[in-house]
Amino acid sequence: IKQVCAFTATATTQVRDDILAQLHRPEMELRVAGFKRPNLSFSVIQCSGAEDKNRVLKKLLQRKVPTIVYASTRKAVDQLHEEFGMIPYHAGMSDEMRTEAQNRFMNDPCPVLVATNAFGMGIDRPDVRLVVHYNITGSLEAYYQEAGRAGRDGEPADCVLLFSYSDRFIQEFMLDMNNPSEALIREVYDVLFQMAMEQKSNSIDVTPGEIFPRLEHATKEGQIPPVLAILERCGCIERGYRQQNNGTLVIPGDLAELSAAHAGQATQRSRFLFRVIQNFGDRLKSGVSCSCDQLARIAGLNTDQIKRVLSNLHQNKCLNWTAPFSGRSITLLHPEDEELNIDVSGIAHKREMEFRRLDEVIGYTRTRKCRQDYLISYFGEEVGDWRCRNCDNCGAAVGSGSGPRELTEAEEDAVRTILHTIDAFSGRLGRGKLSLILAGARRPELVERGLDRNPFFGKLKALKQNNILAYMKALEDAGCLERVGNPEYPCLDLTCFGGNILRGVEKVKLSLPDVDLPPRRSAKPRTEHAHPVRTASSSPEELGLYERLRLLRAQMAEKRQVPVYCILSNDALAGLTESKPSTPDEALEIRGIGMAKLTTIIPPFLKEIAKWQAENK
């Protein structure tokens, strides 16, 4: 093989070295893109037990946003489903129920789903705003992968871990279940061998529930699947897949008459009967061994349709269908071997490593350092003095402890750049996209929209995205920014106060992180026209008019369920404030107001202006 590429999302240095060794490519070039996710806010909430967790969870779920709650067991998933009415998802549910849960999660505007780690593979909803772990995971790899399903659109999202010390015992129990003793492994194989001898076949259809009663060293049925997985890895057995299992199909009666009656294939049942009879012929009278997958290919239907058709025809006594074995068939590969060949030392090493990984998770819940620093350092990325400034441990670093303060010249420049950028987009983008643009991040979602060619792209590259987000939060807390548009996917726009800060009319004190910024490049005097003018005058009366028009715009946008910029741009709003038109023709002279808006949008604004003028005569 001339070229080999291996891709993984979350791998420690040790795992990466192991991948190179397994591929026999020790000199393969290694590219690590980085594990930082500045838009994610990580936190750990200490809880005394399940009752305390439910109280905290109830409070977290007051936010109506797309949410995933991860629980460690199926029982916990079912309990939380009953308690909070969440969408449940775990491996014990039928394929149809899991598919329905996935569809609801992907299509509902604000779904709340509770799941085991069975949920997530292949699921990519970019706007998940909250991921809650009701229990700890067995490793930081698992935690970061599951928590990382939040905020994939680059917008801010929260990752909350509810921790009580009893969680450790649950994980230790699960580790014991997944790392069985040598005695149990040998006993399970002996039982399989006995069953094969009884059935006079090396391939047997048997479930863990049928194996468990014949064992002395097992205390729970859940110990059996991990043993079977070990035996398969060691080459002692081979397990089939449920969809490959064969059932038995019998169609009594006159096959020629049935075939002629359904030759039109007008329904799924007709198509099934006609094509199956054409394919198998007279063998159907005595019974044909076949799988649902095979029948689906013959009939040109999918497996779900096949199952429904078979059930219907069986109930109507048109055919007899003996469903296939619901478990995974087991084949003994070397029943003649006298000695069972299992890697005992490898199993012991795996157990030791998994307990170490659990210790790392406990360390994460106790750390006082930046949560994201702890996580990405675990994966071997050198972070230096980088901090996310977004987690519960970084709360003071964001400025909540020191309070608002005067800004340095460099900080004023950075704030003005942020305000200028937000003003230019007129409420069309959220914090995540805006911070990525200013940080100069060449993300596919930016490049596809041409935002990497925007004049503001990379303007605050030296500040880094995590600090840009901290600046935006401080500006929002100070009343310079407001959330506009759909509350579920809010965008940012300037308030009247923010517009005055941008124009240099007023100053603001902010709670900002201490970050080394490059000095101001030049000392050009500020002019009132250095940035877009929000209002024509700084008089209290006209600022009041602008605010009234801005509120009217927000009300119209909410009623129509559109972003505010779809009603009127900030420039158009400023133009209305400055010229105060009394007729549609006068309004048409203002930049940003066209014929399409004269009859649908402008009349309420003209009424508001007339009302303001009457009040201020």
Sequence and secondary structure as in RCSB ss.txt:
>XXXX:A:sequence
IKQVCAFTATATTQVRDDILAQLHRPEMELRVAGFKRPNLSFSVIQCSGAEDKNRVLKKLLQRKVPTIVYASTRK
AVDQLHEEFGMIPYHAGMSDEMRTEAQNRFMNDPCPVLVATNAFGMGIDRPDVRLVVHYNITGSLEAYYQEAGRA
GRDGEPADCVLLFSYSDRFIQEFMLDMNNPSEALIREVYDVLFQMAMEQKSNSIDVTPGEIFPRLEHATKEGQIP
PVLAILERCGCIERGYRQQNNGTLVIPGDLAELSAAHAGQATQRSRFLFRVIQNFGDRLKSGVSCSCDQLARIAG
LNTDQIKRVLSNLHQNKCLNWTAPFSGRSITLLHPEDEELNIDVSGIAHKREMEFRRLDEVIGYTRTRKCRQDYL
ISYFGEEVGDWRCRNCDNCGAAVGSGSGPRELTEAEEDAVRTILHTIDAFSGRLGRGKLSLILAGARRPELVERG
LDRNPFFGKLKALKQNNILAYMKALEDAGCLERVGNPEYPCLDLTCFGGNILRGVEKVKLSLPDVDLPPRRSAKP
RTEHAHPVRTASSSPEELGLYERLRLLRAQMAEKRQVPVYCILSNDALAGLTESKPSTPDEALEIRGIGMAKLTT
IIPPFLKEIAKWQAENK
>XXXX:A:secstr
        SS  HHHHHHHHHHTT TT          TTEEEEEEE SSHHHHHHHHHHHTTS S EEEE SSHH
HHHHHHHHH  EEE TTS HHHHHHHHHHHHHSSS EEEE TTS TT   TT  EEEESS  S HHHHHHHHTTS
 TTSS EEEEEEE THHHHHHHHHHHHHS  HHHHHHHHHHHHHHHHHHTSSEE   HHHHGGG SS SSGGGHH
HHHHHHHHTTSEEE  GGG  EEEE  S HHHHHHHTTT  SHHHHHHHHHHHHHTTHHHH EEE HHHHHHHHT
  HHHHHHHHHHHHHTTS EEE   SS  EEES TT SS    HHHHHHHHHHHHHHHHHHHHHHH  S HHHHH
HHHTT   TT   S SSTTTIIIIITT  B   HHHHHHHHHHHHHHHHHTT S HHHHHHHHHT   HHHHTTT
GGGSTTTTTTGGG HHHHHHHHHHHHHTTSEEEES TTS EEEE HHHHHHHHTSS   B          S    
  TTSS  SSS   HHHHHHHHHHHHHHHHHHHHHTS GGGT  HHHHHHHHHH  SSHHHHHTSTT  HHHHTT
THHHHHHHHHHHHHHT 
